[in-house]
Amino acid sequence: MQGRTLTVMARLKSTAKTNPEGPQYGIKPAMRTPLAGCKPGSGLYTPEERRRRDESPWTLVQGILAPLQFLVFLISLALVLRALLFGVGETAAMVSILIKTLVLLTIMVTGSIWEKQVFGRWLFAPAFFWEDVVSFAVIALHLAYVVMLFAGLGTMAEQLAVALVAYAAYVVNAAQFLLKLRAARLEGQAADDAADAPSLDEGRALA
């Protein structure tokens, strides 16, 4: 038993001498590889797309319109619930839904321009395919309310119920974009770390 132990220890010492990265039997640890576990080109943006995103003025426009739409949504949701629960403020609720729809259409148009500048296509870029699909469902539900309102279809309660369904779909879509924004930030941090790694290695070599 002791003989086998000594043999294993001798092999480990031999491996440590031949492999300066550590006793991993010739395999470098994954933490030394930038973006370990990620395939090249599997991120949301290529380096060129990331550059275009950062330089596009429409990125700032989207950054302003997105929280603005959420604020309008919160106000409108409160007015719609008040109208449904207490039967007051129907006009205010109606106007707020129309404003919400207008902001939604605006952010969809400007978003398609942004997508064209960054990804080279107006809509359904692979990185945001499902977000765009759900966005169209959100728009369809908002427009369904508008059609019901101006065509006089359904009661006030039914129209507001459609608006609530549209708002629920909007929340789902907003969650999609928030998750994608978080993924983009993590990807950017990983790319920055990978870019800094050679500089650190050079600094160590010169030390």
C-alpha positions, 0 to 999 in steps of 0.5 A: 500500500505504501509503495503504491502511495509513493508511486502516485506521489512521484507521478504527481511531482513529475506532472507538476514539473512538466506542467507549470500550470498546476497538477491537472495532467496537462489540462489548463484550468478553465478559469484561465481561458477567457469566457470559459464555457462560451462558444465564440460568437454565441453572445448577443453582440459581435464586437462590430455590433457592440461598437455600432450599438454604443455609437448609435444615437438610437440607443439613447433614445431607447434608453429614454423611451423604455422607462418613460413607457413604464411610467406611463404604464404604471399611471394608466394601470392605476387609472384603469383599475380605479375605473373598473373597481369604483366606476369613476375616471373612465375618461382619464383611463381611456386617455391614459391607454391611448397615450400608452399605445402612442408611446408603445408605437413610438418605441417600436418604430425607434426600436426597429431603426435601432435594430437596423443600425446595429444588426442590419435588419429592421426586425427579428434579429436573432438576438431579439427574435422572441422579444420582437414576436411578443412585442407584436402581440403587445401592439395587437392587443393595444390596437384591439382596445383602440378599435373597440373604443372608436368602433363602439364595440363592447362595454366600458368594462370589456374595453378596459379588460382588453387593455388589462390583457394588453398590459399583462402582455407588456409586462411579460415583454418588459421582463424579456428585455430586462433579462436581455439587458442583464445578459448584455451587461454580463457579456460586456463585462466578460468581453472587457475582462478578456481584453484586459487579460493580455495586458495583465499577462504582459505586466506580469511578464515585465515585472 
